[in-house]
Amino acid sequence: MKSLRHSPAAARFATADLFADAVAAQPATAQPATATRSTSVSPERHLVRPRSARLWYAVVFPELCESRAACMLQRLGVSAQRFTSWVSIEMPNALLLEIKGSVKLFGSLDALHADIDAAWNRLELCARTATAPTTLGALWLARAGKHVQLQESGALAGALADLPIACTAWHPDRLQTLRSMGVTRIGELLRLPRAGLARRLGPAAVVDLDIALAKQAAPRRAFVPRERFRERCDFETEIDTVVYLQKAVHPLVERCALFLRQRQAGVQALELRLRHRVLAETRVRLGLASITGERRRLADVLDEKLQRLELPAPVRSMELRSGALQPLSASSLDVFAGLRGGDRDTAPQLVERLRARLGEHAVYGVMTIAEHRPEAAWQRVHELRLTGTQRAAPHAAAAHAQPLPRPVWLLAEPEMLRAADLQRLQEGALILEEGPERIESGWWDGRGVARDYYIARQVHGARWWIFQERHTQDWYLHGFFA
Amino acid sequence: MPREVSTLADILADARVWKLKDASAAPSRPVWSTGRPVLDACLPGGGWPTASLVEVLLETTGLGEIQLFLPALAACQCKTDGEARWLVWIAPPHEPYAPALVQQGIELGRLLVVRPASATEALWAAEQALSSGVCAAVLLWLKGTDDRWLRRLKLAAEEGGGLGVLFRPERHRFESSPASVRLLLTRGEHETQLELLKVQGGRPGHVALDVS
């Protein structure tokens, strides 16, 4: 796009492209329009495409300490969620609230506006607020200190015309360019020809103007607070048996489950910290095979883990902490658990229970790797895909035409055939049924093999997978056809 | 009042009369074929029974014991609703070799290998897996165990509805076992010998396996 910027006509095309992108409301492509000012703070935010029938309340905190702005805005965002479920953080110092849906609840726009304003006053924060039908319109009005409530997008152009260009919070260079052109107000800016403006200021500026005037939609990401469950429980007397500990932890788990249910979220990790009088605290970490917020499942896994715990010292207090909250998908909601027949387990629950007792690495899956060396053609999988209904397409390795069957058991290391076996091989008591299958590979990584594989049958029926090393002519046993 | 005359058909229709032939002809649970018609013919319903325990006594590993179950394992993984079910292998004597399993049509994404530290842990894991109802089949390798645990495994299998297979060394052949099917694999003169020690609803005896 940069190379096209020299000709005005090309610039128009370039801008048009951007418009099209933003209207399509693709998060990735719409970013350039807003990236100048609003930086995302929390990664887990929902993308909402604002419609024209929205009303935006913008609040700017001009005195916010720059170093702590992100943290402060998150807290303010949480408190602003009292008024609307939809809050967006606009770095460096502003919040945007979508309040159309809340107007009816609070009686009138005036009442709502006053209520939100009062919230900042109570916190003794210097806040400038404004309401407008567009995100940028509201922000610009608030930055300029106009305490207005616009409801009609038709009135936007008039209201914005008076504002100084500094309220756009554009880059100082861009503002300097405008000032040198003699432009100090938004109104003057709007009167300039689009193509020229796009060429001098970059297409993003034109997009901003369009967003402010409701000519174009501007996707915003809703702020989702990053919360964790954390609750502590102190004991009156020290607890030195695990059984009592298990009983004591249940109310905490119950509250954790309630906390999660209220937020329609689940967790994949929990940590229980047990504090002792002298020793350092004991930490019991739980990893769950899938996201859950179900009390029974959390309690089961925690129980299993506690059963195997040896307390180094009596426990004075404990604290349950959740990992990051994650949204529950429809399939993980417990509502459907009942349909599958009572309290039957699901695969994630089974794996969790096994892992809680036997250890993380005692339960694993296996996968094939497209590789000619037999010992390198498979590996363990510890990250199991426990849900997902689709049957995998025929595996790539299966598509390989493998000339000879492979044994079910593979020895970890090939074993050299004993003298007795060698003799039987020569006598014909160990019959080479199939083969040779020559495998010659891996010379590039220093573990090269050059082997001739055979399927050998013993007279009494057992079948072995043996090979002859081609350089040394030694015979090895590598697997059993069980 | 004349006594009601019972015909043979009436008697046979009575639910209280247990018929050996019927038991083998129409089992209440689905069965999975062993892939060998000779063996299928000896098993009630023509295959490995589900919701029960099968015990395999081995003289040595590598006698084709897995081959007897691979067709059943591949078949029982597929369900009609398209979701593959789980297979759990507990304490196998060697590493299950993934390429071989793929060759046999097993869905690797639905296979769990469990390596417990002790025999009790292995039995516990098997009980959990069998009773969970998410596993189509659970294979367990053990050196030795007691009757009580086997009974628990059988109950778990009945509860979960999967196929439970227990591999044990041959020396346990004279111990009592609650398994529905017990078979013994030994090295023969020219080929592996398979002997059915116990078949609920069928006839025990030698089976000539390898005709190839």
Interface residues (C-beta under 8 A of the other chain):
Chain A: G341 R344 D345 T346 A347 Q349 L350 V351 R353 L354 R357 L358 G359 H361 A362 V363 Y364 G365 V366 M367 T368 P374 A377 W378 Q379 R380 L384 R385 T389 Q390 R391 A392 H395 A397 A398 Q402 P405 R406 P407 V408 W409 L410 L411 A412 Q458 V459 H460 G461 A462 R463 W464 G479 F480 F481 A482
Chain B: T60 T61 G62 L63 G64 E65 I66 Q67 L70 C78 G82 E83 A84 W86 P92 P93 H94 E95 P96 Y97 A98 P99 A100 L101 V102 Q103 E107 L108 G109 L111 L112 V113 V114 R115 P116 A117 E121 W124 A125 Q128 A129 S132 G133 V134 C135 R187 G188 E189 H190 E191 T192 Q193 D210
